[in-house]
Amino acid sequence: MSKVQTTSCKATSNLDVSIPDSEGRNIVLYFYPKDATSGCTLEGQDFRDNHDAFVNANTVVYGVSKDSLISHEKFKEDQSFPFELIADEDGSLCESLGVWQLKPPKNGEQKMGIVRSTFLIDPQGNIIKHWDAVKVSGHVDEVLSAVTSL
């Protein structure tokens, strides 16, 4: 089982988020490519709609992308997300967890980008489970099932 490097991140609501959690909760970190795009919006809405179940399972949810805090605040407000969004503008969190990768070619061009991924991290910083190249449909149910089985 691998561990996350202890880190502090800037998040919406003017918060500094600690990973692992300083309050003894599990963390779901879900990485997504870009605020207000269709797949990212649907994924965030699924986490929003299941938020109470995560809270009841002593788990805090954070969405992460390289968008700015200003963009995150608007996205969070527009979608009524009850959880915070981490602005990883320098990409350090993305790189440390290996989600910043060369994406498949689009229009004959290859670019680096965030591969949609989710991590379940316990209060000691252990990565309990990792989902890579996530498909949005049904994903939040899978994550919630893993959280409630802890």
N, C-alpha and C positions, 0 to 999 in steps of 0.2 A: 504494500500500500504506500503510495507516495504522499508527500506532504506539500502543502503550499508554503511559499515563502511569506513570512509575516509582512504585511504591507498595510499602508493607510491610503485610501483613495478619496478623491473629491466626488461628492454625489449631490443630487438634487436636494432641495430644502436646506442648502448651505451646510451639509453634513460632511464630516470626515468619517468614512466607513473603515472599520478595522477588519482585516481578514487574517486569521480566523476571528470569529466574533468575540468581542470582549465581554459579552453578557451571557456566554455559555449556550448560545443557540447554534443549531445547524445553519448552514448557509447554502442556498441554491443560487449559484452564479450562472446566469444565462447570457451568453454572448450572441449578439445579433449584428448584422451588417450596417443598418442605417435606420435612423429615426423616420417614422411616418411613411415607410414603404409597406406594401401590402402584406408580405409574409411576416415582417417584424411587428406590424400592428396586430395581426391575428394572434401571434405568439404572446405578445404582451397582454392582449385581451383575455386569453386563456389563463394566464397567470393571475390577472386581476380577478377573474370570475371564480377562481379557486383559492383566493388569497386567505380567506378565513381558515380553510382546512390546513394550509401551511402554518399559519400562526398557531393553531391548536396543536400542531405537531412540533412546537418549539423550533420553528424554522423561519428564517428571514429570507426573503427573495430580493435579489438585485439583478437588474438588467444592466448589461455592459456593452458599450460600443465606443468608437473613437470620436463620436459627435461631441460638440461642445456642451457645456452646462446650459447655455441659453437654449440650444436646440432641444436638449433633454427636458428642460422645464416646460417648454411648449408642448412637446410630445406627451409628457406625463399629465399635464393639465387637460389637453384635448381628449385623452383617453381615460381620464379619471383613474389613473394607476394609483393604488394605495401603497405601493412600494417605491423605493428610490431607484434612480438610474445613475450608474457610475460613468463619469466622463473619463475615459482612458485616452486622452488626446495624444499623449506621447507614445502610446502603444505598449507601455512596459508590462501591464497586466496581461494583455493579449499575448505578448511574446513569451512571458514567463510560463503561461499555461499552453503554449503551442497552438493557439487558434489563429494566429496571423500567418497565413499560408498563401502560396501561389494558387490562384483559383483556376478552374478549367477555362480554356479559351472561350471568349465571347466576341463574336464578330472578328475572329482571327487574331484577337489580341489577348495576351495573358497578363493579369495584374495580380498584385498582392491584395488580400482582403481578409476579412474575418470569416472563418468557417463557423456556421451556426453550431454552437456547442453548449453543453450544460454540465456543470460540476456540482456535486453534492459534497459539502465539506463539513466535517464534524467540528465541535468546539475546540479540539486540540489541533486542528489544521490538517487532519488526514483527509485525503480525497477518497470518499467512500465509494462513489460511483461517478463515471464520466460518460456522457453521450456525445458522440462525434458526428458531424455531418447530419445534423438533426433535420428531420422532416416535421413541419409544424403540426400537422394533423395528428392528434392523439398523444403528442409528446408530453404535455403537462400532466395528463393522467398517469403516464408512465413514471414521471418524476414524483408525483404525489404518492403513488404506490410504493416507490422506493423509500420515501421519507416516512410514511406511516408504518413501514415494516421495521424501522430501526428500534 
